[in-house]
C-alpha cells in the first residue's frame, strides 16, 4: 500500500500514511475543508415542514 499524500510505502505505525508528517497534512486538509462530502441539504432557506414536530 502507498501513502495517499506522497505515494511512498506506508509505515505500520502511521498506516495508511508513510509518516507523521503525511498524516498531519491529511488532517489539516480535513480541518481546512479541502475535503468535503456533498450534501443534498440546502445551506440557507431549508424547507420547513408545516406538519409540526416528528412523533417520538
mmCIF entry with sequence, helices, sheets and N, C-alpha, C, O atoms, coordinates in Angstrom:
data_MODEL
# 
_entry.id   MODEL 
# 
_entity.id                         1 
_entity.type                       polymer 
_entity.pdbx_number_of_molecules   1 
# 
_entity_poly.entity_id                      1 
_entity_poly.type                           'polypeptide(L)' 
_entity_poly.nstd_linkage                   no 
_entity_poly.nstd_monomer                   no 
_entity_poly.pdbx_seq_one_letter_code       
;(UNK)(UNK)(UNK)(UNK)(UNK)(UNK)(UNK)(UNK)(UNK)(UNK)(UNK)(UNK)(UNK)(UNK)(UNK)(UNK)
(UNK)(UNK)(UNK)(UNK)(UNK)(UNK)(UNK)(UNK)(UNK)(UNK)(UNK)(UNK)(UNK)(UNK)(UNK)(UNK)
(UNK)(UNK)(UNK)(UNK)(UNK)(UNK)(UNK)(UNK)(UNK)(UNK)(UNK)(UNK)(UNK)(UNK)(UNK)(UNK)
(UNK)(UNK)(UNK)(UNK)(UNK)(UNK)(UNK)(UNK)
;
_entity_poly.pdbx_seq_one_letter_code_can   XXXXXXXXXXXXXXXXXXXXXXXXXXXXXXXXXXXXXXXXXXXXXXXXXXXXXXXX 
_entity_poly.pdbx_strand_id                 A 
# 
loop_
_entity_poly_seq.entity_id 
_entity_poly_seq.num 
_entity_poly_seq.mon_id 
_entity_poly_seq.hetero 
1 1  UNK n 
1 2  UNK n 
1 3  UNK n 
1 4  UNK n 
1 5  UNK n 
1 6  UNK n 
1 7  UNK n 
1 8  UNK n 
1 9  UNK n 
1 10 UNK n 
1 11 UNK n 
1 12 UNK n 
1 13 UNK n 
1 14 UNK n 
1 15 UNK n 
1 16 UNK n 
1 17 UNK n 
1 18 UNK n 
1 19 UNK n 
1 20 UNK n 
1 21 UNK n 
1 22 UNK n 
1 23 UNK n 
1 24 UNK n 
1 25 UNK n 
1 26 UNK n 
1 27 UNK n 
1 28 UNK n 
1 29 UNK n 
1 30 UNK n 
1 31 UNK n 
1 32 UNK n 
1 33 UNK n 
1 34 UNK n 
1 35 UNK n 
1 36 UNK n 
1 37 UNK n 
1 38 UNK n 
1 39 UNK n 
1 40 UNK n 
1 41 UNK n 
1 42 UNK n 
1 43 UNK n 
1 44 UNK n 
1 45 UNK n 
1 46 UNK n 
1 47 UNK n 
1 48 UNK n 
1 49 UNK n 
1 50 UNK n 
1 51 UNK n 
1 52 UNK n 
1 53 UNK n 
1 54 UNK n 
1 55 UNK n 
1 56 UNK n 
# 
_struct_asym.id          A 
_struct_asym.entity_id   1 
# 
loop_
_struct_conf.conf_type_id 
_struct_conf.id 
_struct_conf.pdbx_PDB_helix_id 
_struct_conf.beg_label_comp_id 
_struct_conf.beg_label_asym_id 
_struct_conf.beg_label_seq_id 
_struct_conf.pdbx_beg_PDB_ins_code 
_struct_conf.end_label_comp_id 
_struct_conf.end_label_asym_id 
_struct_conf.end_label_seq_id 
_struct_conf.pdbx_end_PDB_ins_code 
_struct_conf.beg_auth_comp_id 
_struct_conf.beg_auth_asym_id 
_struct_conf.beg_auth_seq_id 
_struct_conf.end_auth_comp_id 
_struct_conf.end_auth_asym_id 
_struct_conf.end_auth_seq_id 
_struct_conf.pdbx_PDB_helix_class 
_struct_conf.details 
_struct_conf.pdbx_PDB_helix_length 
HELX_P HELX_P1 AA1 UNK A 12 ? UNK A 14 ? UNK A 12 UNK A 14 5 ? 3  
HELX_P HELX_P2 AA2 UNK A 20 ? UNK A 31 ? UNK A 20 UNK A 31 1 ? 12 
# 
_struct_conf_type.id          HELX_P 
_struct_conf_type.criteria    ? 
_struct_conf_type.reference   ? 
# 
loop_
_atom_site.group_PDB 
_atom_site.id 
_atom_site.type_symbol 
_atom_site.label_atom_id 
_atom_site.label_alt_id 
_atom_site.label_comp_id 
_atom_site.label_asym_id 
_atom_site.label_entity_id 
_atom_site.label_seq_id 
_atom_site.pdbx_PDB_ins_code 
_atom_site.Cartn_x 
_atom_site.Cartn_y 
_atom_site.Cartn_z 
_atom_site.occupancy 
_atom_site.B_iso_or_equiv 
_atom_site.pdbx_formal_charge 
_atom_site.auth_seq_id 
_atom_site.auth_comp_id 
_atom_site.auth_asym_id 
_atom_site.auth_atom_id 
_atom_site.pdbx_PDB_model_num 
ATOM 1   N N  . UNK A 1 1  ? 0.849   -1.171 0.000  1.00 0.00 ? 1  UNK A N  1 
ATOM 2   C CA . UNK A 1 1  ? 0.000   0.000  0.000  1.00 0.00 ? 1  UNK A CA 1 
ATOM 3   C C  . UNK A 1 1  ? 0.898   1.238  0.000  1.00 0.00 ? 1  UNK A C  1 
ATOM 4   O O  . UNK A 1 1  ? 1.965   1.247  0.615  1.00 0.00 ? 1  UNK A O  1 
ATOM 5   N N  . UNK A 1 2  ? 0.453   2.268  -0.693 1.00 0.00 ? 2  UNK A N  1 
ATOM 6   C CA . UNK A 1 2  ? 1.223   3.504  -0.731 1.00 0.00 ? 2  UNK A CA 1 
ATOM 7   C C  . UNK A 1 2  ? 0.476   4.625  -0.024 1.00 0.00 ? 2  UNK A C  1 
ATOM 8   O O  . UNK A 1 2  ? -0.750  4.612  0.090  1.00 0.00 ? 2  UNK A O  1 
ATOM 9   N N  . UNK A 1 3  ? 1.239   5.577  0.440  1.00 0.00 ? 3  UNK A N  1 
ATOM 10  C CA . UNK A 1 3  ? 0.710   6.739  1.150  1.00 0.00 ? 3  UNK A CA 1 
ATOM 11  C C  . UNK A 1 3  ? -0.144  7.573  0.190  1.00 0.00 ? 3  UNK A C  1 
ATOM 12  O O  . UNK A 1 3  ? 0.296   7.867  -0.922 1.00 0.00 ? 3  UNK A O  1 
ATOM 13  N N  . UNK A 1 4  ? -1.353  7.957  0.598  1.00 0.00 ? 4  UNK A N  1 
ATOM 14  C CA . UNK A 1 4  ? -2.209  8.753  -0.284 1.00 0.00 ? 4  UNK A CA 1 
ATOM 15  C C  . UNK A 1 4  ? -1.721  10.197 -0.477 1.00 0.00 ? 4  UNK A C  1 
ATOM 16  O O  . UNK A 1 4  ? -2.206  10.893 -1.369 1.00 0.00 ? 4  UNK A O  1 
ATOM 17  N N  . UNK A 1 5  ? -0.780  10.647 0.341  1.00 0.00 ? 5  UNK A N  1 
ATOM 18  C CA . UNK A 1 5  ? -0.270  12.011 0.238  1.00 0.00 ? 5  UNK A CA 1 
ATOM 19  C C  . UNK A 1 5  ? 0.947   12.080 -0.683 1.00 0.00 ? 5  UNK A C  1 
ATOM 20  O O  . UNK A 1 5  ? 0.987   12.908 -1.593 1.00 0.00 ? 5  UNK A O  1 
ATOM 21  N N  . UNK A 1 6  ? 1.945   11.212 -0.454 1.00 0.00 ? 6  UNK A N  1 
ATOM 22  C CA . UNK A 1 6  ? 3.202   11.320 -1.206 1.00 0.00 ? 6  UNK A CA 1 
ATOM 23  C C  . UNK A 1 6  ? 3.542   10.086 -2.042 1.00 0.00 ? 6  UNK A C  1 
ATOM 24  O O  . UNK A 1 6  ? 4.537   10.094 -2.766 1.00 0.00 ? 6  UNK A O  1 
ATOM 25  N N  . UNK A 1 7  ? 2.748   9.045  -1.956 1.00 0.00 ? 7  UNK A N  1 
ATOM 26  C CA . UNK A 1 7  ? 2.911   7.800  -2.717 1.00 0.00 ? 7  UNK A CA 1 
ATOM 27  C C  . UNK A 1 7  ? 4.108   6.951  -2.298 1.00 0.00 ? 7  UNK A C  1 
ATOM 28  O O  . UNK A 1 7  ? 4.494   6.043  -3.033 1.00 0.00 ? 7  UNK A O  1 
ATOM 29  N N  . UNK A 1 8  ? 4.705   7.222  -1.139 1.00 0.00 ? 8  UNK A N  1 
ATOM 30  C CA . UNK A 1 8  ? 5.766   6.365  -0.590 1.00 0.00 ? 8  UNK A CA 1 
ATOM 31  C C  . UNK A 1 8  ? 5.110   5.136  0.039  1.00 0.00 ? 8  UNK A C  1 
ATOM 32  O O  . UNK A 1 8  ? 3.895   5.107  0.232  1.00 0.00 ? 8  UNK A O  1 
ATOM 33  N N  . UNK A 1 9  ? 5.918   4.123  0.357  1.00 0.00 ? 9  UNK A N  1 
ATOM 34  C CA . UNK A 1 9  ? 5.398   2.955  1.062  1.00 0.00 ? 9  UNK A CA 1 
ATOM 35  C C  . UNK A 1 9  ? 4.913   3.357  2.450  1.00 0.00 ? 9  UNK A C  1 
ATOM 36  O O  . UNK A 1 9  ? 5.502   4.231  3.086  1.00 0.00 ? 9  UNK A O  1 
ATOM 37  N N  . UNK A 1 10 ? 3.850   2.726  2.917  1.00 0.00 ? 10 UNK A N  1 
ATOM 38  C CA . UNK A 1 10 ? 3.307   3.072  4.230  1.00 0.00 ? 10 UNK A CA 1 
ATOM 39  C C  . UNK A 1 10 ? 4.150   2.495  5.346  1.00 0.00 ? 10 UNK A C  1 
ATOM 40  O O  . UNK A 1 10 ? 4.863   1.509  5.162  1.00 0.00 ? 10 UNK A O  1 
ATOM 41  N N  . UNK A 1 11 ? 4.059   3.124  6.509  1.00 0.00 ? 11 UNK A N  1 
ATOM 42  C CA . UNK A 1 11 ? 4.713   2.635  7.719  1.00 0.00 ? 11 UNK A CA 1 
ATOM 43  C C  . UNK A 1 11 ? 3.619   2.097  8.628  1.00 0.00 ? 11 UNK A C  1 
ATOM 44  O O  . UNK A 1 11 ? 2.587   2.747  8.794  1.00 0.00 ? 11 UNK A O  1 
ATOM 45  N N  . UNK A 1 12 ? 3.823   0.919  9.224  1.00 0.00 ? 12 UNK A N  1 
ATOM 46  C CA . UNK A 1 12 ? 2.765   0.316  10.050 1.00 0.00 ? 12 UNK A CA 1 
ATOM 47  C C  . UNK A 1 12 ? 2.238   1.244  11.148 1.00 0.00 ? 12 UNK A C  1 
ATOM 48  O O  . UNK A 1 12 ? 1.039   1.236  11.426 1.00 0.00 ? 12 UNK A O  1 
ATOM 49  N N  . UNK A 1 13 ? 3.096   2.033  11.770 1.00 0.00 ? 13 UNK A N  1 
ATOM 50  C CA . UNK A 1 13 ? 2.641   2.893  12.870 1.00 0.00 ? 13 UNK A CA 1 
ATOM 51  C C  . UNK A 1 13 ? 1.838   4.102  12.402 1.00 0.00 ? 13 UNK A C  1 
ATOM 52  O O  . UNK A 1 13 ? 1.167   4.742  13.211 1.00 0.00 ? 13 UNK A O  1 
ATOM 53  N N  . UNK A 1 14 ? 1.896   4.427  11.109 1.00 0.00 ? 14 UNK A N  1 
ATOM 54  C CA . UNK A 1 14 ? 1.152   5.578  10.576 1.00 0.00 ? 14 UNK A CA 1 
ATOM 55  C C  . UNK A 1 14 ? 0.171   5.186  9.483  1.00 0.00 ? 14 UNK A C  1 
ATOM 56  O O  . UNK A 1 14 ? -0.380  6.056  8.809  1.00 0.00 ? 14 UNK A O  1 
ATOM 57  N N  . UNK A 1 15 ? -0.051  3.914  9.299  1.00 0.00 ? 15 UNK A N  1 
ATOM 58  C CA . UNK A 1 15 ? -0.899  3.431  8.221  1.00 0.00 ? 15 UNK A CA 1 
ATOM 59  C C  . UNK A 1 15 ? -2.239  4.134  8.190  1.00 0.00 ? 15 UNK A C  1 
ATOM 60  O O  . UNK A 1 15 ? -2.865  4.230  9.246  1.00 0.00 ? 15 UNK A O  1 
ATOM 61  N N  . UNK A 1 16 ? -2.716  4.616  7.106  1.00 0.00 ? 16 UNK A N  1 
ATOM 62  C CA . UNK A 1 16 ? -2.325  4.371  5.726  1.00 0.00 ? 16 UNK A CA 1 
ATOM 63  C C  . UNK A 1 16 ? -1.271  5.345  5.203  1.00 0.00 ? 16 UNK A C  1 
ATOM 64  O O  . UNK A 1 16 ? -1.047  5.420  3.995  1.00 0.00 ? 16 UNK A O  1 
ATOM 65  N N  . UNK A 1 17 ? -0.625  6.090  6.095  1.00 0.00 ? 17 UNK A N  1 
ATOM 66  C CA . UNK A 1 17 ? 0.376   7.064  5.677  1.00 0.00 ? 17 UNK A CA 1 
ATOM 67  C C  . UNK A 1 17 ? 1.775   6.505  5.884  1.00 0.00 ? 17 UNK A C  1 
ATOM 68  O O  . UNK A 1 17 ? 1.954   5.448  6.490  1.00 0.00 ? 17 UNK A O  1 
ATOM 69  N N  . UNK A 1 18 ? 2.774   7.236  5.367  1.00 0.00 ? 18 UNK A N  1 
ATOM 70  C CA . UNK A 1 18 ? 4.163   6.795  5.497  1.00 0.00 ? 18 UNK A CA 1 
ATOM 71  C C  . UNK A 1 18 ? 4.837   7.431  6.705  1.00 0.00 ? 18 UNK A C  1 
ATOM 72  O O  . UNK A 1 18 ? 5.849   6.923  7.189  1.00 0.00 ? 18 UNK A O  1 
ATOM 73  N N  . UNK A 1 19 ? 4.286   8.539  7.197  1.00 0.00 ? 19 UNK A N  1 
ATOM 74  C CA . UNK A 1 19 ? 4.931   9.263  8.293  1.00 0.00 ? 19 UNK A CA 1 
ATOM 75  C C  . UNK A 1 19 ? 3.917   10.125 9.024  1.00 0.00 ? 19 UNK A C  1 
ATOM 76  O O  . UNK A 1 19 ? 2.787   10.316 8.576  1.00 0.00 ? 19 UNK A O  1 
ATOM 77  N N  . UNK A 1 20 ? 4.354   10.630 10.148 1.00 0.00 ? 20 UNK A N  1 
ATOM 78  C CA . UNK A 1 20 ? 3.516   11.557 10.923 1.00 0.00 ? 20 UNK A CA 1 
ATOM 79  C C  . UNK A 1 20 ? 3.233   12.820 10.100 1.00 0.00 ? 20 UNK A C  1 
ATOM 80  O O  . UNK A 1 20 ? 2.138   13.379 10.162 1.00 0.00 ? 20 UNK A O  1 
ATOM 81  N N  . UNK A 1 21 ? 4.230   13.258 9.333  1.00 0.00 ? 21 UNK A N  1 
ATOM 82  C CA . UNK A 1 21 ? 4.084   14.459 8.505  1.00 0.00 ? 21 UNK A CA 1 
ATOM 83  C C  . UNK A 1 21 ? 2.909   14.308 7.530  1.00 0.00 ? 21 UNK A C  1 
ATOM 84  O O  . UNK A 1 21 ? 2.066   15.200 7.442  1.00 0.00 ? 21 UNK A O  1 
ATOM 85  N N  . UNK A 1 22 ? 2.846   13.194 6.801  1.00 0.00 ? 22 UNK A N  1 
ATOM 86  C CA . UNK A 1 22 ? 1.756   12.986 5.840  1.00 0.00 ? 22 UNK A CA 1 
ATOM 87  C C  . UNK A 1 22 ? 0.414   12.837 6.550  1.00 0.00 ? 22 UNK A C  1 
ATOM 88  O O  . UNK A 1 22 ? -0.607  13.295 6.037  1.00 0.00 ? 22 UNK A O  1 
ATOM 89  N N  . UNK A 1 23 ? 0.401   12.203 7.723  1.00 0.00 ? 23 UNK A N  1 
ATOM 90  C CA . UNK A 1 23 ? -0.834  12.089 8.491  1.00 0.00 ? 23 UNK A CA 1 
ATOM 91  C C  . UNK A 1 23 ? -1.324  13.479 8.909  1.00 0.00 ? 23 UNK A C  1 
ATOM 92  O O  . UNK A 1 23 ? -2.521  13.760 8.861  1.00 0.00 ? 23 UNK A O  1 
ATOM 93  N N  . UNK A 1 24 ? -0.393  14.346 9.317  1.00 0.00 ? 24 UNK A N  1 
ATOM 94  C CA . UNK A 1 24 ? -0.755  15.703 9.716  1.00 0.00 ? 24 UNK A CA 1 
ATOM 95  C C  . UNK A 1 24 ? -1.238  16.534 8.525  1.00 0.00 ? 24 UNK A C  1 
ATOM 96  O O  . UNK A 1 24 ? -2.160  17.338 8.664  1.00 0.00 ? 24 UNK A O  1 
ATOM 97  N N  . UNK A 1 25 ? -0.626  16.347 7.370  1.00 0.00 ? 25 UNK A N  1 
ATOM 98  C CA . UNK A 1 25 ? -1.070  17.042 6.162  1.00 0.00 ? 25 UNK A CA 1 
ATOM 99  C C  . UNK A 1 25 ? -2.509  16.660 5.845  1.00 0.00 ? 25 UNK A C  1 
ATOM 100 O O  . UNK A 1 25 ? -3.329  17.523 5.533  1.00 0.00 ? 25 UNK A O  1 
ATOM 101 N N  . UNK A 1 26 ? -2.817  15.373 5.923  1.00 0.00 ? 26 UNK A N  1 
ATOM 102 C CA . UNK A 1 26 ? -4.179  14.900 5.660  1.00 0.00 ? 26 UNK A CA 1 
ATOM 103 C C  . UNK A 1 26 ? -5.170  15.482 6.662  1.00 0.00 ? 26 UNK A C  1 
ATOM 104 O O  . UNK A 1 26 ? -6.251  15.926 6.276  1.00 0.00 ? 26 UNK A O  1 
ATOM 105 N N  . UNK A 1 27 ? -4.813  15.484 7.939  1.00 0.00 ? 27 UNK A N  1 
ATOM 106 C CA . UNK A 1 27 ? -5.685  16.045 8.969  1.00 0.00 ? 27 UNK A CA 1 
ATOM 107 C C  . UNK A 1 27 ? -5.933  17.530 8.716  1.00 0.00 ? 27 UNK A C  1 
ATOM 108 O O  . UNK A 1 27 ? -7.064  18.000 8.843  1.00 0.00 ? 27 UNK A O  1 
ATOM 109 N N  . UNK A 1 28 ? -4.890  18.266 8.361  1.00 0.00 ? 28 UNK A N  1 
ATOM 110 C CA . UNK A 1 28 ? -5.046  19.695 8.073  1.00 0.00 ? 28 UNK A CA 1 
ATOM 111 C C  . UNK A 1 28 ? -5.971  19.921 6.882  1.00 0.00 ? 28 UNK A C  1 
ATOM 112 O O  . UNK A 1 28 ? -6.749  20.875 6.875  1.00 0.00 ? 28 UNK A O  1 
ATOM 113 N N  . UNK A 1 29 ? -5.896  19.067 5.894  1.00 0.00 ? 29 UNK A N  1 
ATOM 114 C CA . UNK A 1 29 ? -6.799  19.205 4.740  1.00 0.00 ? 29 UNK A CA 1 
ATOM 115 C C  . UNK A 1 29 ? -8.248  19.015 5.153  1.00 0.00 ? 29 UNK A C  1 
ATOM 116 O O  . UNK A 1 29 ? -9.126  19.741 4.688  1.00 0.00 ? 29 UNK A O  1 
ATOM 117 N N  . UNK A 1 30 ? -8.507  18.046 6.021  1.00 0.00 ? 30 UNK A N  1 
ATOM 118 C CA . UNK A 1 30 ? -9.879  17.845 6.515  1.00 0.00 ? 30 UNK A CA 1 
ATOM 119 C C  . UNK A 1 30 ? -10.341 19.054 7.318  1.00 0.00 ? 30 UNK A C  1 
ATOM 120 O O  . UNK A 1 30 ? -11.463 19.531 7.144  1.00 0.00 ? 30 UNK A O  1 
ATOM 121 N N  . UNK A 1 31 ? -9.469  19.548 8.200  1.00 0.00 ? 31 UNK A N  1 
ATOM 122 C CA . UNK A 1 31 ? -9.857  20.655 9.080  1.00 0.00 ? 31 UNK A CA 1 
ATOM 123 C C  . UNK A 1 31 ? -10.044 21.967 8.313  1.00 0.00 ? 31 UNK A C  1 
ATOM 124 O O  . UNK A 1 31 ? -10.837 22.812 8.727  1.00 0.00 ? 31 UNK A O  1 
ATOM 125 N N  . UNK A 1 32 ? -9.332  22.144 7.216  1.00 0.00 ? 32 UNK A N  1 
ATOM 126 C CA . UNK A 1 32 ? -9.457  23.369 6.420  1.00 0.00 ? 32 UNK A CA 1 
ATOM 127 C C  . UNK A 1 32 ? -10.557 23.292 5.369  1.00 0.00 ? 32 UNK A C  1 
ATOM 128 O O  . UNK A 1 32 ? -10.799 24.260 4.649  1.00 0.00 ? 32 UNK A O  1 
ATOM 129 N N  . UNK A 1 33 ? -11.224 22.144 5.280  1.00 0.00 ? 33 UNK A N  1 
ATOM 130 C CA . UNK A 1 33 ? -12.323 21.998 4.334  1.00 0.00 ? 33 UNK A CA 1 
ATOM 131 C C  . UNK A 1 33 ? -11.892 21.646 2.931  1.00 0.00 ? 33 UNK A C  1 
ATOM 132 O O  . UNK A 1 33 ? -12.696 21.739 2.003  1.00 0.00 ? 33 UNK A O  1 
ATOM 133 N N  . UNK A 1 34 ? -10.637 21.240 2.744  1.00 0.00 ? 34 UNK A N  1 
ATOM 134 C CA . UNK A 1 34 ? -10.180 20.845 1.410  1.00 0.00 ? 34 UNK A CA 1 
ATOM 135 C C  . UNK A 1 34 ? -10.892 19.573 0.955  1.00 0.00 ? 34 UNK A C  1 
ATOM 136 O O  . UNK A 1 34 ? -11.140 19.381 -0.236 1.00 0.00 ? 34 UNK A O  1 
ATOM 137 N N  . UNK A 1 35 ? -11.215 18.712 1.912  1.00 0.00 ? 35 UNK A N  1 
ATOM 138 C CA . UNK A 1 35 ? -12.007 17.527 1.615  1.00 0.00 ? 35 UNK A CA 1 
ATOM 139 C C  . UNK A 1 35 ? -13.423 17.842 2.077  1.00 0.00 ? 35 UNK A C  1 
ATOM 140 O O  . UNK A 1 35 ? -13.611 18.448 3.132  1.00 0.00 ? 35 UNK A O  1 
ATOM 141 N N  . UNK A 1 36 ? -14.398 17.443 1.312  1.00 0.00 ? 36 UNK A N  1 
ATOM 142 C CA . UNK A 1 36 ? -15.770 17.655 1.744  1.00 0.00 ? 36 UNK A CA 1 
ATOM 143 C C  . UNK A 1 36 ? -16.654 16.545 1.208  1.00 0.00 ? 36 UNK A C  1 
ATOM 144 O O  . UNK A 1 36 ? -16.342 15.899 0.208  1.00 0.00 ? 36 UNK A O  1 
ATOM 145 N N  . UNK A 1 37 ? -17.743 16.345 1.889  1.00 0.00 ? 37 UNK A N  1 
ATOM 146 C CA . UNK A 1 37 ? -18.729 15.359 1.487  1.00 0.00 ? 37 UNK A CA 1 
ATOM 147 C C  . UNK A 1 37 ? -19.937 16.134 0.986  1.00 0.00 ? 37 UNK A C  1 
ATOM 148 O O  . UNK A 1 37 ? -20.491 16.943 1.730  1.00 0.00 ? 37 UNK A O  1 
ATOM 149 N N  . UNK A 1 38 ? -20.362 15.909 -0.256 1.00 0.00 ? 38 UNK A N  1 
ATOM 150 C CA . UNK A 1 38 ? -21.507 16.660 -0.776 1.00 0.00 ? 38 UNK A CA 1 
ATOM 151 C C  . UNK A 1 38 ? -22.780 16.358 0.011  1.00 0.00 ? 38 UNK A C  1 
ATOM 152 O O  . UNK A 1 38 ? -22.969 15.251 0.515  1.00 0.00 ? 38 UNK A O  1 
ATOM 153 N N  . UNK A 1 39 ? -23.628 17.341 0.103  1.00 0.00 ? 39 UNK A N  1 
ATOM 154 C CA . UNK A 1 39 ? -24.880 17.206 0.836  1.00 0.00 ? 39 UNK A CA 1 
ATOM 155 C C  . UNK A 1 39 ? -26.047 17.549 -0.083 1.00 0.00 ? 39 UNK A C  1 
ATOM 156 O O  . UNK A 1 39 ? -25.918 18.386 -0.976 1.00 0.00 ? 39 UNK A O  1 
ATOM 157 N N  . UNK A 1 40 ? -27.156 16.914 0.136  1.00 0.00 ? 40 UNK A N  1 
ATOM 158 C CA . UNK A 1 40 ? -28.371 17.213 -0.609 1.00 0.00 ? 40 UNK A CA 1 
ATOM 159 C C  . UNK A 1 40 ? -29.135 18.347 0.060  1.00 0.00 ? 40 UNK A C  1 
ATOM 160 O O  . UNK A 1 40 ? -30.080 18.884 -0.516 1.00 0.00 ? 40 UNK A O  1 
ATOM 161 N N  . UNK A 1 41 ? -28.736 18.709 1.256  1.00 0.00 ? 41 UNK A N  1 
ATOM 162 C CA . UNK A 1 41 ? -29.416 19.717 2.034  1.00 0.00 ? 41 UNK A CA 1 
ATOM 163 C C  . UNK A 1 41 ? -29.016 21.119 1.597  1.00 0.00 ? 41 UNK A C  1 
ATOM 164 O O  . UNK A 1 41 ? -27.848 21.377 1.306  1.00 0.00 ? 41 UNK A O  1 
ATOM 165 N N  . UNK A 1 42 ? -29.973 22.007 1.551  1.00 0.00 ? 42 UNK A N  1 
ATOM 166 C CA . UNK A 1 42 ? -29.686 23.392 1.228  1.00 0.00 ? 42 UNK A CA 1 
ATOM 167 C C  . UNK A 1 42 ? -29.068 24.067 2.448  1.00 0.00 ? 42 UNK A C  1 
ATOM 168 O O  . UNK A 1 42 ? -29.459 23.782 3.580  1.00 0.00 ? 42 UNK A O  1 
ATOM 169 N N  . UNK A 1 43 ? -28.110 24.955 2.224  1.00 0.00 ? 43 UNK A N  1 
ATOM 170 C CA . UNK A 1 43 ? -27.453 25.618 3.346  1.00 0.00 ? 43 UNK A CA 1 
ATOM 171 C C  . UNK A 1 43 ? -28.305 26.721 3.941  1.00 0.00 ? 43 UNK A C  1 
ATOM 172 O O  . UNK A 1 43 ? -28.371 26.858 5.162  1.00 0.00 ? 43 UNK A O  1 
ATOM 173 N N  . UNK A 1 44 ? -28.954 27.505 3.105  1.00 0.00 ? 44 UNK A N  1 
ATOM 174 C CA . UNK A 1 44 ? -29.820 28.567 3.592  1.00 0.00 ? 44 UNK A CA 1 
ATOM 175 C C  . UNK A 1 44 ? -31.214 28.359 3.022  1.00 0.00 ? 44 UNK A C  1 
ATOM 176 O O  . UNK A 1 44 ? -31.376 27.865 1.906  1.00 0.00 ? 44 UNK A O  1 
ATOM 177 N N  . UNK A 1 45 ? -32.200 28.735 3.789  1.00 0.00 ? 45 UNK A N  1 
ATOM 178 C CA . UNK A 1 45 ? -33.569 28.614 3.308  1.00 0.00 ? 45 UNK A CA 1 
ATOM 179 C C  . UNK A 1 45 ? -34.055 27.179 3.276  1.00 0.00 ? 45 UNK A C  1 
ATOM 180 O O  . UNK A 1 45 ? -34.833 26.806 2.398  1.00 0.00 ? 45 UNK A O  1 
ATOM 181 N N  . UNK A 1 46 ? -33.600 26.363 4.234  1.00 0.00 ? 46 UNK A N  1 
ATOM 182 C CA . UNK A 1 46 ? -34.090 24.990 4.293  1.00 0.00 ? 46 UNK A CA 1 
ATOM 183 C C  . UNK A 1 46 ? -35.602 24.984 4.352  1.00 0.00 ? 46 UNK A C  1 
ATOM 184 O O  . UNK A 1 46 ? -36.213 25.862 4.962  1.00 0.00 ? 46 UNK A O  1 
ATOM 185 N N  . UNK A 1 47 ? -36.192 24.012 3.728  1.00 0.00 ? 47 UNK A N  1 
ATOM 186 C CA . UNK A 1 47 ? -37.646 23.888 3.716  1.00 0.00 ? 47 UNK A CA 1 
ATOM 187 C C  . UNK A 1 47 ? -38.113 23.501 5.113  1.00 0.00 ? 47 UNK A C  1 
ATOM 188 O O  . UNK A 1 47 ? -37.588 22.566 5.717  1.00 0.00 ? 47 UNK A O  1 
ATOM 189 N N  . UNK A 1 48 ? -39.095 24.219 5.614  1.00 0.00 ? 48 UNK A N  1 
ATOM 190 C CA . UNK A 1 48 ? -39.656 23.937 6.934  1.00 0.00 ? 48 UNK A CA 1 
ATOM 191 C C  . UNK A 1 48 ? -40.894 23.081 6.744  1.00 0.00 ? 48 UNK A C  1 
ATOM 192 O O  . UNK A 1 48 ? -41.754 23.392 5.920  1.00 0.00 ? 48 UNK A O  1 
ATOM 193 N N  . UNK A 1 49 ? -40.981 22.008 7.504  1.00 0.00 ? 49 UNK A N  1 
ATOM 194 C CA . UNK A 1 49 ? -42.127 21.110 7.437  1.00 0.00 ? 49 UNK A CA 1 
ATOM 195 C C  . UNK A 1 49 ? -43.290 21.734 8.201  1.00 0.00 ? 49 UNK A C  1 
ATOM 196 O O  . UNK A 1 49 ? -43.158 22.051 9.383  1.00 0.00 ? 49 UNK A O  1 
ATOM 197 N N  . UNK A 1 50 ? -44.413 21.908 7.540  1.00 0.00 ? 50 UNK A N  1 
ATOM 198 C CA . UNK A 1 50 ? -45.582 22.548 8.143  1.00 0.00 ? 50 UNK A CA 1 
ATOM 199 C C  . UNK A 1 50 ? -46.393 21.584 9.016  1.00 0.00 ? 50 UNK A C  1 
ATOM 200 O O  . UNK A 1 50 ? -47.375 22.000 9.632  1.00 0.00 ? 50 UNK A O  1 
ATOM 201 N N  . UNK A 1 51 ? -46.010 20.326 9.081  1.00 0.00 ? 51 UNK A N  1 
ATOM 202 C CA . UNK A 1 51 ? -46.787 19.340 9.832  1.00 0.00 ? 51 UNK A CA 1 
ATOM 203 C C  . UNK A 1 51 ? -46.419 19.300 11.307 1.00 0.00 ? 51 UNK A C  1 
ATOM 204 O O  . UNK A 1 51 ? -47.040 18.545 12.056 1.00 0.00 ? 51 UNK A O  1 
ATOM 205 N N  . UNK A 1 52 ? -45.448 20.070 11.755 1.00 0.00 ? 52 UNK A N  1 
ATOM 206 C CA . UNK A 1 52 ? -45.073 20.099 13.158 1.00 0.00 ? 52 UNK A CA 1 
ATOM 207 C C  . UNK A 1 52 ? -43.963 19.118 13.453 1.00 0.00 ? 52 UNK A C  1 
ATOM 208 O O  . UNK A 1 52 ? -43.380 18.537 12.537 1.00 0.00 ? 52 UNK A O  1 
ATOM 209 N N  . UNK A 1 53 ? -43.665 18.930 14.738 1.00 0.00 ? 53 UNK A N  1 
ATOM 210 C CA . UNK A 1 53 ? -42.556 18.064 15.126 1.00 0.00 ? 53 UNK A CA 1 
ATOM 211 C C  . UNK A 1 53 ? -42.853 16.589 14.826 1.00 0.00 ? 53 UNK A C  1 
ATOM 212 O O  . UNK A 1 53 ? -44.006 16.173 14.716 1.00 0.00 ? 53 UNK A O  1 
ATOM 213 N N  . UNK A 1 54 ? -41.790 15.834 14.700 1.00 0.00 ? 54 UNK A N  1 
ATOM 214 C CA . UNK A 1 54 ? -41.932 14.396 14.473 1.00 0.00 ? 54 UNK A CA 1 
ATOM 215 C C  . UNK A 1 54 ? -42.353 13.699 15.765 1.00 0.00 ? 54 UNK A C  1 
ATOM 216 O O  . UNK A 1 54 ? -41.922 14.100 16.846 1.00 0.00 ? 54 UNK A O  1 
ATOM 217 N N  . UNK A 1 55 ? -43.196 12.652 15.671 1.00 0.00 ? 55 UNK A N  1 
ATOM 218 C CA . UNK A 1 55 ? -43.595 11.915 16.869 1.00 0.00 ? 55 UNK A CA 1 
ATOM 219 C C  . UNK A 1 55 ? -42.412 11.117 17.413 1.00 0.00 ? 55 UNK A C  1 
ATOM 220 O O  . UNK A 1 55 ? -41.512 10.727 16.668 1.00 0.00 ? 55 UNK A O  1 
ATOM 221 N N  . UNK A 1 56 ? -42.430 10.885 18.712 1.00 0.00 ? 56 UNK A N  1 
ATOM 222 C CA . UNK A 1 56 ? -41.341 10.132 19.353 1.00 0.00 ? 56 UNK A CA 1 
ATOM 223 C C  . UNK A 1 56 ? -41.586 8.686  19.289 1.00 0.00 ? 56 UNK A C  1 
ATOM 224 O O  . UNK A 1 56 ? -40.774 7.900  19.778 1.00 0.00 ? 56 UNK A O  1 
# 
